[in-house]
Amino acid sequence: MSEVTLVRGRWIVTGGSDAADVLSEGAVAIEGNTIREIGSYATLRKKYSGASVLGSDSVAVVPGFINAHHHSNGASAAQHGVPDMLLEPWLLALRRMRSSDVYLNTLLSSARLLATGVTSVVDVHGGRGTAQAFDDRARRALKAYNEAGIRVAFAPGIRTQCHLVSGIGDDENFRSALPEEIRVESEMDLPAPGDAGADDYLGIMEGLCREFANHPTIDIWYGPPGPQWVSDDLLCRIAEAAEHHDTGIQTHGEESYYEKLQGPRDYGKPVILYLHDLGVLGPRFSIAHGVWLSEPEIEVMAKTGAAVSHNPSSNLRLRAGIAPLNAMLDAGMTVALGMDGNTINDDEDMFAEIRLALRLQRTPRLGTPAPANTRILEMATAGGARLMRQESRLGRLAPGFAADLVLVDLKRITWPWVAPEVDPRDLIIMRARAGDVTTVLVDGEVVLRDGQPTRVDLAAVAAELRSAMAATPYPSEAAERAERLMPHLEAYYREWEQPELDPYISYNSRS
């Protein structure tokens, strides 16, 4: 037998929804990178008398959270001076952001995630430029993830169409209607000669999939940014490649009001039904957001096993609306929880995301849907594991599962008093926050101790990022181009609007 570590807690929350899934005065026995057994601390301490012990009777031990959709930013958009707005104008406004080092961004993001108890993340990574630049950028992000020790499904993607507006084939028509000076300027935001195309992308992904095939904490996924931004041919080729490498695909879908309109406008049907016709849906396929999913789309996603990452903070910040979570859960869809690099308080706190997801779905009448606390907690753990197709080893504390655990200090949470009959899960969901996380294990290794990452010098990374950003000039030309283009982009989308589907007037209409 190899060395065993005991992780002790006042409460061991294994991840199930029954009362029996919480063990008082318990411990988790870890051997290597795997949970060996769970039981009372007294029994396991006697059985493994020589084991080292983490935790105490003043912490709760919970499964590592899974952030099912993310963008690993260093400084947030708000810190770059880009305010919240509707998705489509916001994407244009992001051109005001200074360029930054993806390696430093990813290290900083990983540290923030670990500090809030996230042990696994799906990172949808966008890139442009030459094939070499795209490959280099992806590898720098992967280097950071490997150093930080967090578990990641890294999903790079590129755009091959709809570089200015989201209507399929509309870029040229949109540009032709612009005033001449702005039309000329808009060419600077189109791909340059030599930029990576579909074949380049698939070749790079082939290499990454092979290179990281046996990595213990890194999986390579395909990350097409959205159905409107890649061709049908590329989507189908991605689906074939993902099947060949037995890996996942994540894209954005049905996020905004205008994306809801885009499906019937360009495909003659809602976009998820169109993707079903293409044959790309299945258990390895997930979308982020799904705010405007219709009932038929929910049904087909449940039927095919496709999953959704619910991102309530981002949906509110970008004025997308509130996703039909109750309907998705009722249909039996795989639903996980994601922070999208865009949380409600701009702080990457998974506990706050859990509370927001819970409270937004409480309908105001007796007998109408409202998810239980444990159901939302399950979305942040086992739901994410199902989305990652890792439900047999992630998302729960059970023998044979990966040793991804989080220790939550209970001192502040239980001060000044707590009823002895309280359900510990309710207490954690209602009161815990990122600052209460003391220790995090990923794959059996302590990667956060006393609230600080063990593999990353966080202060040094922050100082290096701060210095680099201070030396990076403001992209004034790109920002000015975006400012001049903004009213034309907004006018373009206003032509799509259908008052009967206005999210303020007919908010609950999903058909």
DAWOMO-V154642 format. One record per residue. N is the residue number from 1. OMEGA is omega in whole degrees, -180 to 180 (* if undefined). NEAR is the number of other ideal C-beta (glycine too) atoms within 8 Angstrom. Layout:
BEGIN
n=N omega=OMEGA near=NEAR
n=N omega=OMEGA near=NEAR
END
This chain:
BEGIN
n=1 omega=176 near=3
n=2 omega=-177 near=5
n=3 omega=-180 near=6
n=4 omega=173 near=12
n=5 omega=175 near=11
n=6 omega=174 near=16
n=7 omega=-171 near=14
n=8 omega=176 near=13
n=9 omega=171 near=14
n=10 omega=176 near=11
n=11 omega=170 near=11
n=12 omega=180 near=13
n=13 omega=-173 near=14
n=14 omega=176 near=12
n=15 omega=178 near=14
n=16 omega=-177 near=7
n=17 omega=180 near=7
n=18 omega=178 near=5
n=19 omega=-180 near=5
n=20 omega=-179 near=5
n=21 omega=172 near=9
n=22 omega=-179 near=12
n=23 omega=178 near=10
n=24 omega=-180 near=6
n=25 omega=-175 near=8
n=26 omega=178 near=14
n=27 omega=175 near=16
n=28 omega=177 near=14
n=29 omega=-178 near=16
n=30 omega=174 near=16
n=31 omega=-176 near=9
n=32 omega=180 near=7
n=33 omega=-171 near=9
n=34 omega=173 near=11
n=35 omega=-180 near=14
n=36 omega=177 near=8
n=37 omega=179 near=8
n=38 omega=180 near=13
n=39 omega=178 near=10
n=40 omega=-179 near=9
n=41 omega=-179 near=12
n=42 omega=-179 near=7
n=43 omega=-177 near=8
n=44 omega=178 near=14
n=45 omega=178 near=12
n=46 omega=-178 near=7
n=47 omega=-179 near=7
n=48 omega=-172 near=10
n=49 omega=-179 near=6
n=50 omega=-176 near=4
n=51 omega=170 near=12
n=52 omega=-174 near=6
n=53 omega=171 near=10
n=54 omega=177 near=11
n=55 omega=-177 near=11
n=56 omega=177 near=7
n=57 omega=177 near=8
n=58 omega=175 near=7
n=59 omega=168 near=15
n=60 omega=178 near=13
n=61 omega=-176 near=17
n=62 omega=175 near=13
n=63 omega=176 near=15
n=64 omega=177 near=17
n=65 omega=177 near=15
n=66 omega=177 near=20
n=67 omega=-166 near=15
n=68 omega=174 near=15
n=69 omega=-173 near=14
n=70 omega=168 near=14
n=71 omega=-172 near=10
n=72 omega=179 near=14
n=73 omega=170 near=9
n=74 omega=169 near=10
n=75 omega=-178 near=8
n=76 omega=176 near=9
n=77 omega=179 near=10
n=78 omega=179 near=9
n=79 omega=175 near=7
n=80 omega=179 near=10
n=81 omega=178 near=6
n=82 omega=-178 near=10
n=83 omega=174 near=6
n=84 omega=174 near=7
n=85 omega=176 near=8
n=86 omega=-173 near=8
n=87 omega=-172 near=12
n=88 omega=174 near=12
n=89 omega=-180 near=11
n=90 omega=178 near=13
n=91 omega=177 near=7
n=92 omega=-178 near=11
n=93 omega=179 near=12
n=94 omega=177 near=9
n=95 omega=175 near=11
n=96 omega=-177 near=12
n=97 omega=173 near=10
n=98 omega=175 near=9
n=99 omega=-177 near=5
n=100 omega=-175 near=13
n=101 omega=-177 near=9
n=102 omega=179 near=11
n=103 omega=178 near=10
n=104 omega=177 near=14
n=105 omega=-175 near=15
n=106 omega=175 near=15
n=107 omega=-179 near=13
n=108 omega=179 near=13
n=109 omega=180 near=14
n=110 omega=180 near=17
n=111 omega=179 near=13
n=112 omega=-180 near=9
n=113 omega=179 near=14
n=114 omega=-178 near=17
n=115 omega=177 near=11
n=116 omega=174 near=13
n=117 omega=177 near=15
n=118 omega=179 near=13
n=119 omega=178 near=15
n=120 omega=-179 near=18
n=121 omega=169 near=14
n=122 omega=-177 near=20
n=123 omega=176 near=14
n=124 omega=-168 near=15
n=125 omega=179 near=14
n=126 omega=178 near=11
n=127 omega=176 near=12
n=128 omega=-177 near=9
n=129 omega=-178 near=9
n=130 omega=178 near=8
n=131 omega=-180 near=10
n=132 omega=179 near=6
n=133 omega=178 near=10
n=134 omega=-180 near=17
n=135 omega=-180 near=10
n=136 omega=-179 near=8
n=137 omega=179 near=12
n=138 omega=-178 near=14
n=139 omega=176 near=8
n=140 omega=176 near=12
n=141 omega=180 near=16
n=142 omega=176 near=12
n=143 omega=179 near=9
n=144 omega=179 near=16
n=145 omega=180 near=15
n=146 omega=-180 near=10
n=147 omega=-177 near=9
n=148 omega=178 near=15
n=149 omega=176 near=14
n=150 omega=178 near=15
n=151 omega=-175 near=12
n=152 omega=162 near=12
n=153 omega=-173 near=13
n=154 omega=-170 near=14
n=155 omega=179 near=15
n=156 omega=177 near=15
n=157 omega=176 near=15
n=158 omega=172 near=12
n=159 omega=172 near=12
n=160 omega=179 near=9
n=161 omega=178 near=11
n=162 omega=-177 near=12
n=163 omega=-179 near=8
n=164 omega=179 near=11
n=165 omega=-168 near=11
n=166 omega=178 near=11
n=167 omega=-179 near=12
n=168 omega=179 near=7
n=169 omega=-174 near=7
n=170 omega=-176 near=11
n=171 omega=-176 near=12
n=172 omega=179 near=7
n=173 omega=178 near=8
n=174 omega=-179 near=13
n=175 omega=-177 near=11
n=176 omega=180 near=7
n=177 omega=-179 near=6
n=178 omega=170 near=11
n=179 omega=-171 near=5
n=180 omega=-177 near=6
n=181 omega=-180 near=6
n=182 omega=178 near=12
n=183 omega=178 near=11
n=184 omega=179 near=7
n=185 omega=-176 near=10
n=186 omega=178 near=13
n=187 omega=180 near=8
n=188 omega=179 near=7
n=189 omega=174 near=8
n=190 omega=179 near=9
n=191 omega=178 near=6
n=192 omega=174 near=6
n=193 omega=-179 near=3
n=194 omega=176 near=4
n=195 omega=-177 near=9
n=196 omega=175 near=13
n=197 omega=-175 near=7
n=198 omega=-179 near=11
n=199 omega=177 near=6
n=200 omega=-179 near=10
n=201 omega=-178 near=15
n=202 omega=177 near=12
n=203 omega=178 near=9
n=204 omega=-179 near=14
n=205 omega=176 near=12
n=206 omega=179 near=9
n=207 omega=-180 near=9
n=208 omega=180 near=12
n=209 omega=180 near=12
n=210 omega=-176 near=7
n=211 omega=-176 near=6
n=212 omega=-175 near=11
n=213 omega=-176 near=7
n=214 omega=-179 near=4
n=215 omega=-175 near=8
n=216 omega=-175 near=6
n=217 omega=-179 near=11
n=218 omega=170 near=12
n=219 omega=176 near=11
n=220 omega=176 near=12
n=221 omega=172 near=13
n=222 omega=-175 near=14
n=223 omega=175 near=13
n=224 omega=-171 near=13
n=225 omega=179 near=12
n=226 omega=-179 near=11
n=227 omega=-179 near=11
n=228 omega=-174 near=12
n=229 omega=175 near=11
n=230 omega=-178 near=15
n=231 omega=175 near=8
n=232 omega=-180 near=6
n=233 omega=180 near=7
n=234 omega=177 near=13
n=235 omega=180 near=14
n=236 omega=178 near=11
n=237 omega=175 near=10
n=238 omega=179 near=14
n=239 omega=178 near=14
n=240 omega=-179 near=8
n=241 omega=179 near=13
n=242 omega=176 near=14
n=243 omega=-179 near=8
n=244 omega=-178 near=6
n=245 omega=-179 near=9
n=246 omega=-179 near=6
n=247 omega=-172 near=11
n=248 omega=176 near=15
n=249 omega=170 near=16
n=250 omega=179 near=16
n=251 omega=172 near=15
n=252 omega=-180 near=9
n=253 omega=177 near=14
n=254 omega=-178 near=15
n=255 omega=-172 near=14
n=256 omega=175 near=12
n=257 omega=-178 near=11
n=258 omega=173 near=11
n=259 omega=175 near=16
n=260 omega=-180 near=11
n=261 omega=-175 near=12
n=262 omega=-179 near=13
n=263 omega=178 near=15
n=264 omega=-179 near=9
n=265 omega=-175 near=8
n=266 omega=-176 near=9
n=267 omega=-176 near=9
n=268 omega=-179 near=5
n=269 omega=176 near=9
n=270 omega=-169 near=14
n=271 omega=-179 near=15
n=272 omega=176 near=17
n=273 omega=176 near=12
n=274 omega=178 near=13
n=275 omega=176 near=13
n=276 omega=177 near=11
n=277 omega=178 near=7
n=278 omega=180 near=10
n=279 omega=-176 near=7
n=280 omega=-180 near=12
n=281 omega=179 near=12
n=282 omega=-176 near=9
n=283 omega=179 near=9
n=284 omega=-175 near=10
n=285 omega=175 near=16
n=286 omega=175 near=16
n=287 omega=171 near=15
n=288 omega=173 near=17
n=289 omega=-179 near=17
n=290 omega=-177 near=14
n=291 omega=-173 near=12
n=292 omega=176 near=13
n=293 omega=175 near=16
n=294 omega=179 near=10
n=295 omega=177 near=8
n=296 omega=178 near=8
n=297 omega=177 near=13
n=298 omega=-179 near=14
n=299 omega=-177 near=9
n=300 omega=176 near=13
n=301 omega=178 near=16
n=302 omega=-178 near=11
n=303 omega=-177 near=6
n=304 omega=-178 near=11
n=305 omega=177 near=9
n=306 omega=-172 near=15
n=307 omega=176 near=16
n=308 omega=168 near=17
n=309 omega=179 near=16
n=310 omega=-174 near=15
n=311 omega=-170 near=14
n=312 omega=-179 near=13
n=313 omega=-178 near=14
n=314 omega=-180 near=14
n=315 omega=179 near=14
n=316 omega=-176 near=11
n=317 omega=-179 near=9
n=318 omega=172 near=14
n=319 omega=179 near=9
n=320 omega=-178 near=13
n=321 omega=-179 near=10
n=322 omega=-176 near=11
n=323 omega=180 near=13
n=324 omega=-174 near=10
n=325 omega=-179 near=13
n=326 omega=179 near=11
n=327 omega=179 near=11
n=328 omega=179 near=17
n=329 omega=179 near=11
n=330 omega=-179 near=7
n=331 omega=180 near=10
n=332 omega=177 near=5
n=333 omega=168 near=12
n=334 omega=-178 near=12
n=335 omega=178 near=12
n=336 omega=-177 near=18
n=337 omega=-180 near=20
n=338 omega=-179 near=13
n=339 omega=171 near=15
n=340 omega=-176 near=12
n=341 omega=-169 near=12
n=342 omega=-173 near=13
n=343 omega=-169 near=14
n=344 omega=179 near=10
n=345 omega=179 near=6
n=346 omega=-173 near=8
n=347 omega=178 near=7
n=348 omega=179 near=11
n=349 omega=-177 near=11
n=350 omega=179 near=16
n=351 omega=177 near=14
n=352 omega=179 near=13
n=353 omega=177 near=15
n=354 omega=-179 near=13
n=355 omega=179 near=10
n=356 omega=179 near=12
n=357 omega=180 near=14
n=358 omega=-170 near=12
n=359 omega=179 near=7
n=360 omega=-172 near=9
n=361 omega=-180 near=12
n=362 omega=180 near=7
n=363 omega=-165 near=8
n=364 omega=-179 near=4
n=365 omega=176 near=5
n=366 omega=176 near=3
n=367 omega=178 near=3
n=368 omega=-169 near=7
n=369 omega=171 near=7
n=370 omega=-176 near=8
n=371 omega=176 near=11
n=372 omega=177 near=7
n=373 omega=-177 near=12
n=374 omega=179 near=8
n=375 omega=178 near=10
n=376 omega=176 near=14
n=377 omega=178 near=13
n=378 omega=177 near=11
n=379 omega=-177 near=13
n=380 omega=-178 near=14
n=381 omega=-176 near=16
n=382 omega=177 near=11
n=383 omega=176 near=16
n=384 omega=178 near=18
n=385 omega=178 near=15
n=386 omega=178 near=13
n=387 omega=180 near=14
n=388 omega=-177 near=14
n=389 omega=180 near=8
n=390 omega=-173 near=10
n=391 omega=179 near=9
n=392 omega=-179 near=4
n=393 omega=179 near=8
n=394 omega=171 near=16
n=395 omega=178 near=13
n=396 omega=169 near=12
n=397 omega=-177 near=14
n=398 omega=178 near=9
n=399 omega=-179 near=7
n=400 omega=179 near=6
n=401 omega=177 near=13
n=402 omega=-178 near=10
n=403 omega=175 near=13
n=404 omega=-172 near=13
n=405 omega=179 near=15
n=406 omega=176 near=14
n=407 omega=-177 near=15
n=408 omega=179 near=15
n=409 omega=-175 near=11
n=410 omega=-173 near=11
n=411 omega=-179 near=7
n=412 omega=-175 near=8
n=413 omega=-177 near=13
n=414 omega=-179 near=8
n=415 omega=2 near=6
n=416 omega=-176 near=2
n=417 omega=172 near=5
n=418 omega=-179 near=7
n=419 omega=-179 near=5
n=420 omega=-178 near=4
n=421 omega=-178 near=3
n=422 omega=172 near=8
n=423 omega=-177 near=8
n=424 omega=180 near=11
n=425 omega=177 near=11
n=426 omega=-179 near=9
n=427 omega=-179 near=13
n=428 omega=-179 near=15
n=429 omega=-175 near=14
n=430 omega=-168 near=8
n=431 omega=-175 near=8
n=432 omega=174 near=10
n=433 omega=-173 near=8
n=434 omega=-178 near=12
n=435 omega=179 near=5
n=436 omega=180 near=12
n=437 omega=-180 near=15
n=438 omega=-172 near=11
n=439 omega=177 near=13
n=440 omega=174 near=14
n=441 omega=172 near=17
n=442 omega=-180 near=14
n=443 omega=177 near=12
n=444 omega=-178 near=11
n=445 omega=175 near=8
n=446 omega=-179 near=9
n=447 omega=172 near=13
n=448 omega=179 near=13
n=449 omega=-177 near=8
n=450 omega=177 near=5
n=451 omega=-177 near=8
n=452 omega=178 near=7
n=453 omega=-178 near=13
n=454 omega=-176 near=9
n=455 omega=-174 near=7
n=456 omega=172 near=11
n=457 omega=-171 near=5
n=458 omega=-180 near=10
n=459 omega=-180 near=6
n=460 omega=179 near=7
n=461 omega=-180 near=13
n=462 omega=180 near=9
n=463 omega=179 near=8
n=464 omega=179 near=9
n=465 omega=180 near=15
n=466 omega=180 near=8
n=467 omega=-179 near=8
n=468 omega=-179 near=11
n=469 omega=179 near=11
n=470 omega=-179 near=6
n=471 omega=-178 near=5
n=472 omega=-178 near=8
n=473 omega=175 near=5
n=474 omega=-179 near=6
n=475 omega=-170 near=11
n=476 omega=-179 near=7
n=477 omega=179 near=6
n=478 omega=180 near=10
n=479 omega=179 near=11
n=480 omega=176 near=8
n=481 omega=180 near=14
n=482 omega=180 near=12
n=483 omega=180 near=7
n=484 omega=-179 near=8
n=485 omega=-172 near=14
n=486 omega=-178 near=11
n=487 omega=179 near=6
n=488 omega=177 near=11
n=489 omega=179 near=13
n=490 omega=178 near=9
n=491 omega=178 near=8
n=492 omega=-178 near=12
n=493 omega=178 near=11
n=494 omega=178 near=7
n=495 omega=179 near=6
n=496 omega=-163 near=10
n=497 omega=176 near=8
n=498 omega=-174 near=7
n=499 omega=-178 near=6
n=500 omega=177 near=7
n=501 omega=180 near=10
n=502 omega=-175 near=10
n=503 omega=179 near=8
n=504 omega=-176 near=4
n=505 omega=-176 near=7
n=506 omega=-169 near=8
n=507 omega=-174 near=8
n=508 omega=178 near=4
n=509 omega=-178 near=7
n=510 omega=-175 near=9
n=511 omega=* near=4
END
